[in-house]
Amino acid sequence: MLFTSQIQPATFFYLSLVGFCTGGLFVLMNGLIKIFVKNKIFTQIFKFFVYLFVFFACFFANLVFNFGEFRLFSIMALGLSFFISTFFISKFIARFALEWYNRAKVKIYERFWRNKKI
């Protein structure tokens, strides 16, 4: 019992790191769906597998770093870091990436397709 209580800060850090990574994966998945996928059935299937991956990543991270004990701090570390990561990535990084993508798409269109005769 004493050993597991001594490594709680490290466990909190590792679970927060896993939460940040899964949050980034979640935002990346949403961005890829908005850019590439237009089929709603495929979108739902893809989202299901990403949700399943995020759940199992968090579950196995808790199993490895917290010896399989679900405590309040482990759920809080995963949840808070996941939501903070998705908030900051979607508000700040994704906005600039989407702006860059739109500018690149316009430049590619102007360079290759504007002067072509159809």
N, C-alpha and C positions, 0 to 999 in steps of 0.2 A: 504494500500500500504506500509506503514512504517513497519508493522509487518512482512510481507513477505520478505522485504529487510533485516531485522535484523537477520532472521534465515537462510540466504543463506549459511553461512559456515557450519552449521549443515546439511542443505539439500545437499550440495556438498559432505560432508563426508558420509552421508547415501547412496546417489546414487553411490558413489565410492565403498562403501562396497557391495552393490548389484551387481555392475559391476564385482568386484573381485570374488564374489560367483558364478555368472553365467559363468564367464570365467573358473573357476575351474570345474564347471559342464560340460562345453563344452569339456575341455581337458579329463575329466574322460570318457565322452561319446566316444570320439575318441579312447581312450585306450581300452575300453570295446569292441568296434567294431573290433579293430585290433586283440584282443585276442580271442573272442568267435564267432563272426559272419562271416560266409563265404558266405552267400546268399546275392547277390547284391540287390535284391528287398527288402528284410527285412532291409538291411542297409539303403536304401533310405527312407523307411517308418520311421525307428527309428530316422534318422537324421531330418526328417521333424518334428516329434513330439518334439524333443529336441530344434530345432530352434524356434518352436512355443512357447514352454515353456519359453525359454530365452527371446523372444520378450514380452510375456505377463508379465513375472516377471519384466522386465525393465519398461514396460508401467504402471503396477500397483504400482511399487515403485515411479515412477514419480507422479502418481496420489495421492498417500498417502503423500509423503514427500514434494512435490512441488505444491500441491493443483491443479494438473492437468495442470499446465502451462509448456509448452515446451519452455524452454529458451536455449540459447546457452550453458550456463554453465552446465545445466542438461544433455544435450546430450553429451557434452564434458566429463563430469564426468563419465557417463556410458560407453562411447566409449573408453576413455583412460584407465580406470581401467580394462575394459574387455580385451583390447589388451595387456596391461602390464601383467595381470594375465596369459593369455594364453601363452605369450612369456616366462615368467619366469618358469611357471610350466612345459611347454613342453621342455624347454632347460635344466633345472636343475633337477627338481624332477622326471619327467617322465623317464629321462635317467637312474637314479639310480633304479627306480622301475622296469624298463624293464630289467636291468642287474640282479637285485635280482630275478625276475621272471624266467629268463632263467637259472640261477644257480640252483634255486629250482627245476625247471623242470628236469634238468639233474640229480640232486641228487635223485629225486624220481624215475626216470627211472633206474638209476644204482642200487638203493636199491631194487626195487620191480620186475623189469622186466629183468634185465640182466642175472640172473641165472636161469630163468624159461625155461623149455623145451616146445616148442610149437609143 
